[in-house]
Amino acid sequence: MSIITSIEPQKHGEKRVNVFLDGKFAFSLLKKLVGQMHLVEGLEISPGQVETYSRLDSLSNCLAAAERLLSYRPRSEAEMRSRLTRLNYEKEFIEQAVIRLKEMGLLDDASFARYWVENRASFSPRSRQLLSAELRHKGVDTEIIREVVSSADESEDAYRAAQKKVKTLHGYDYQTFRRKLMSYLQRRGFGYGITKEVTERLWHELQAREFTF
């Protein structure tokens, strides 16, 4: 058994402390864990307890890293595992963190897929085919992808995508306008039928505006 002789704040880490046993540095912990574990100077602890505290600290750090990643945007389970692995957290703690986040409702592939589709529709519309490919790349299950992507309105998504491109196509003749806009939409995964329909629609709208002015 050893005795905690000192608990000192780290100089460059306000949220962490260094724990000294029998006058020697033994391990570091998140400050909140010190309170949760009721660690105080003079407390006698065993090597097994030291190991337990160290593991809890590793899990807490991994969970905190995951929560920081989620603060930027939602993530899929596979994406979260990949990012935490790249941050050098051990697989055991990654899996525990993923389970905890799912229990908290912070990690859910169906919610993530809906977020992804809605975000694309608002800022960078693309076809169901490309949306599905992106979600597969994020590790989302095929059934979830099929259910979420099926709600996407490809005609309206193609129209919104084309509206941004049209701003750069003023002054072109019909054939050039048609070729450039259809090519743009096809690069976003939209099929020939939708690209043709949207191109015709926007050409007529453009001509109507110019005629009005």
C-alpha positions in Angstrom: 0.0 0.0 0.0 1.1 3.6 -0.6 0.0 6.9 0.8 -1.0 10.0 -1.2 1.5 12.6 0.0 0.5 15.4 -2.4 -2.0 16.3 -5.1 -0.7 19.2 -7.2 -2.3 21.1 -10.2 -0.3 20.7 -13.4 1.4 23.9 -14.5 0.2 23.7 -18.1 -3.1 21.9 -17.6 -5.7 23.5 -15.4 -8.0 20.5 -15.6 -5.4 17.9 -14.5 -3.4 17.2 -11.3 -0.3 15.2 -10.5 -0.7 12.6 -7.7 2.4 11.8 -5.5 2.6 8.5 -3.6 5.1 8.3 -0.7 6.7 11.5 -1.9 7.2 10.5 -5.6 5.1 11.3 -8.6 2.9 8.3 -9.4 0.3 9.3 -11.9 -1.9 12.2 -13.3 -5.6 12.5 -13.3 -8.4 14.8 -14.5 -9.2 17.1 -11.5 -12.9 16.1 -11.6 -11.9 12.4 -11.0 -10.0 13.4 -7.9 -13.2 14.6 -6.4 -15.3 11.7 -7.7 -12.8 9.2 -6.3 -12.5 11.1 -3.0 -8.7 11.2 -3.3 -7.1 13.3 -0.6 -3.6 13.7 0.9 -3.0 11.0 3.5 -5.3 8.4 1.9 -3.8 4.9 1.6 -4.3 3.2 -1.8 -3.3 -0.1 -3.3 -1.5 -0.7 -6.6 -4.8 -2.1 -7.9 -6.6 1.2 -7.1 -3.8 3.1 -8.9 -4.5 1.0 -12.0 -8.2 1.6 -11.7 -7.7 5.4 -11.5 -5.4 5.3 -14.5 -7.9 3.5 -16.6 -10.7 5.8 -15.6 -8.5 8.7 -16.5 -7.8 7.2 -19.9 -11.5 6.7 -20.5 -12.4 10.2 -19.4 -9.7 11.7 -21.8 -11.0 9.6 -24.7 -14.6 10.6 -23.9 -13.7 14.3 -23.7 -11.9 14.0 -27.1 -15.0 12.4 -28.6 -17.2 15.2 -27.2 -14.9 17.8 -28.7 -15.2 16.2 -32.1 -19.0 16.2 -31.8 -18.9 19.9 -30.8 -17.8 20.7 -34.4 -20.5 18.5 -36.1 -22.3 15.2 -35.7 -20.2 12.0 -36.5 -21.0 8.5 -37.5 -19.9 5.7 -35.2 -17.3 4.5 -37.7 -16.0 8.0 -38.2 -15.7 8.5 -34.4 -13.8 5.3 -34.0 -11.4 6.3 -36.8 -10.8 9.8 -35.5 -10.1 8.5 -31.9 -7.8 5.8 -33.2 -5.8 8.5 -35.1 -5.6 10.4 -31.8 -3.8 7.3 -30.3 -6.5 6.2 -27.9 -6.6 2.5 -27.1 -9.4 0.4 -28.7 -10.8 -0.6 -25.3 -11.4 3.0 -24.3 -12.7 4.0 -27.7 -15.3 1.3 -27.6 -16.3 2.3 -24.0 -16.5 5.9 -25.1 -18.7 5.0 -28.1 -21.1 3.0 -25.9 -21.3 5.9 -23.4 -22.0 8.5 -26.2 -24.7 6.2 -27.7 -26.3 5.9 -24.3 -26.3 9.7 -24.0 -27.9 10.0 -27.4 -24.9 11.9 -28.8 -23.8 9.3 -31.3 -26.5 7.8 -33.6 -26.0 6.8 -37.2 -29.6 7.5 -38.2 -29.5 11.0 -36.8 -26.1 11.6 -38.4 -27.3 10.4 -41.8 -30.3 12.8 -41.6 -28.0 15.7 -40.6 -25.7 14.9 -43.5 -28.5 14.8 -46.1 -30.1 18.0 -44.8 -26.7 19.8 -44.6 -25.9 18.8 -48.2 -29.4 19.9 -49.4 -28.9 23.3 -47.8 -25.3 24.1 -48.7 -24.1 21.7 -51.4 -26.9 19.7 -53.1 -26.1 16.5 -54.8 -27.8 13.3 -56.1 -29.0 10.4 -54.0 -26.3 8.3 -55.5 -23.5 10.6 -54.3 -25.2 11.1 -50.9 -25.3 7.3 -50.5 -21.6 7.0 -51.5 -20.6 9.6 -48.9 -22.6 8.0 -46.1 -21.1 4.6 -47.0 -17.7 6.2 -46.8 -18.6 7.4 -43.3 -19.4 3.8 -42.3 -23.2 4.2 -42.1 -25.3 1.0 -42.5 -26.9 0.3 -45.9 -30.4 0.1 -44.4 -30.1 3.5 -42.7 -28.7 5.0 -45.9 -31.5 3.7 -48.0 -34.2 4.9 -45.6 -32.7 8.4 -45.1 -31.6 9.1 -48.7 -34.9 8.0 -50.1 -36.5 11.2 -48.6 -34.2 13.5 -50.7 -36.0 15.4 -53.5 -33.5 15.1 -56.4 -35.3 17.5 -58.7 -35.3 20.3 -56.0 -31.8 19.5 -54.9 -30.6 19.7 -58.6 -32.5 22.9 -59.0 -30.9 24.5 -55.9 -27.4 23.3 -57.0 -28.0 24.7 -60.5 -29.1 28.1 -59.2 -25.6 28.8 -57.9 -24.0 27.8 -61.2 -26.4 29.8 -63.3 -25.0 33.0 -61.8 -21.8 32.4 -63.8 -23.6 31.6 -67.0 -25.2 34.9 -67.9 -24.6 35.9 -71.6 -24.0 32.4 -73.0 -26.1 31.1 -75.9 -28.5 28.3 -75.2 -26.2 25.4 -76.4 -23.3 26.6 -74.3 -25.5 27.3 -71.3 -27.1 23.8 -71.7 -23.7 22.0 -72.0 -22.1 23.8 -69.1 -25.0 23.5 -66.7 -25.8 19.8 -67.5 -22.1 18.9 -67.1 -22.1 20.7 -63.7 -25.1 18.8 -62.5 -23.9 15.4 -63.8 -20.7 15.9 -61.8 -22.9 16.1 -58.8 -24.4 12.8 -59.6 -27.7 13.8 -61.1 -29.0 11.7 -64.0 -29.7 12.9 -67.5 -33.5 13.3 -67.1 -33.2 15.5 -64.1 -30.3 17.6 -65.4 -32.2 18.2 -68.7 -35.4 19.2 -66.9 -33.6 21.6 -64.5 -31.5 23.1 -67.3 -34.6 23.8 -69.4 -36.4 25.3 -66.4 -33.6 27.6 -65.5 -33.0 28.7 -69.1 -36.6 29.8 -69.4 -36.4 31.6 -66.0 -33.3 33.3 -67.1 -34.8 34.4 -70.4 -37.9 35.6 -68.7 -35.9 37.8 -66.3 -33.7 39.3 -69.0 -36.8 40.0 -71.1 -38.5 41.7 -68.2 -35.5 44.0 -67.7 
